[in-house]
Structures are given as C-alpha cells and as structure tokens.
C-alpha cells in the first residue's frame, strides 16, 4: 500500500457531510490526517476517528473563514484544504428564465465559498511556506457546457481559472493548488429523490433509471464514478507524494471527455 505521507497533517474539508465530501473526509482520515470537516449538518460525521466536525454555513460570508479558524484553534496549522462545497439547480426553463439572482446564488456556493476558504487557508500556510489546496470542480466547466447547468458551469469555470492563476503566485511560496473535475458521480446530487436524474425524468416524462441509462451510454467505461474514486484522486493531489504538481486539473469521468 502506498503511503500518501498525510499522517499528522491537518486537512480542512468543506461540504463534508455527504457525497464526495464525506468520502474525502474518510479517505484523508484513513491516511492518518487530522480532518476538520465543515457542513450545515454534521450528523454523518459523528464518531469518525480523527475527524472534528463543525456545523457552519459555508455560503455565508465568514463561514469558510470560521472553519479554517476552527482548524487553527484546534491544531495550530492547516496543511491541506479541500474545497468541495457546491450545489446545482437545473435550469429547465432556459437562459431567459435564469435570473441574476440565480447566477449570484450559484457563484456564492460554487465559487465564493471556495475563494473565501482559500484566502483564509493561504494566510495560514504562507508563514510555513507549505500547503496543498484541492478544488472539486466539474467537467461542466469546460466540456459540453450544458444550458441546464449554465450558472453552475460558469461558477466552476471561474474556480478552475482561479486555481490556475493562484498556482503561479503561490508556487514560489511552497503552496500547491490543483483541481479535480468529475463527470457523473454516484451521489445524491445525481441519484437522490430530488437529484438530477429524477428532475430531468420528471420534466421529460421518463423515469430516473432511464435518464441514468442514457447518461451512462455516453461514458466509455459504462458507469458513473464513485465518490470514493474521486476522493482517492483528491487525497493523492493533497499528498506530498505529488509535490511538484500544481495548477493542474485532473478529470475523472470514465472517458466522457473526448478532447485533449
């Protein structure tokens, strides 16, 4: 088994109570990291070894900063930040029905929450000249941008651009920042009762299973990724074993994206 050299590292994870975020928490904790996990509800995090949970609204200004501050108060340092918090609302009625408020809400959740957490974490990392930041983005940022998630894709594209720019500034300071862009993942976001498959199915008159089957048909591997697979990639990028990787975006999508 490869040692990711994360034992004793302090890792902050946003959006940590379910889906990819919860999987990231578990993988990092299994690797020996001391994880500070933030979400609006934290019941699913109770009792996990090596994990401290903080109930916090990460979309509210001051929320991400409070999570990083909690990690610093408890452990005295932050070595890893995983910006995972995010959400998507399908815009079934098209662009003209997608308001400024819709775009602003998506940007607050999918971009500004990460921006604020990154700013707070970088301030703590700079004096020690070491740190790793991993953003959970999406293939919707660059591949087949979809009008159904137009505001979400724009926010995730901004997140990718931010990471690339910051890699240039922070690289000389010993701080790395990378992104992971999943395609479809087996989480509540896609497969829950109010998830993407169910929502599209209700709007088009088919069941959720049919929507999933159609989505899977375009994936060469023939299946969605699992949250654990995405989390494993996140942990690898957070690891000192990938110490010269920065400004990169790793796609995990079963071969969905055909372009280089």
Secondary structure, 3 states (H helix, E strand, C coil): CCCCCCCCCEEEEECCCCHHHHHHHHHHHHCCCEEEEEECCCHHHCCCCCEEEEECCCCCCCHHHHHHHHHHHHHCCCCEEEECCCCCCCCCCCHHHCCHHHHHHHHHHHHHHHHHHHHHHHHHHHCCCCEEEEEECCHHHCCCCCHHHHHHHHHHHHHHHHHHHHHHHHHCCCEEEEEEEECCECCHHHHCCCCHHHHHHHHHCCCHHHHHHHHHHCCCCCCCECHHHHHHHHHHHHCHHHCCCCCCEEEECCCCCCCC
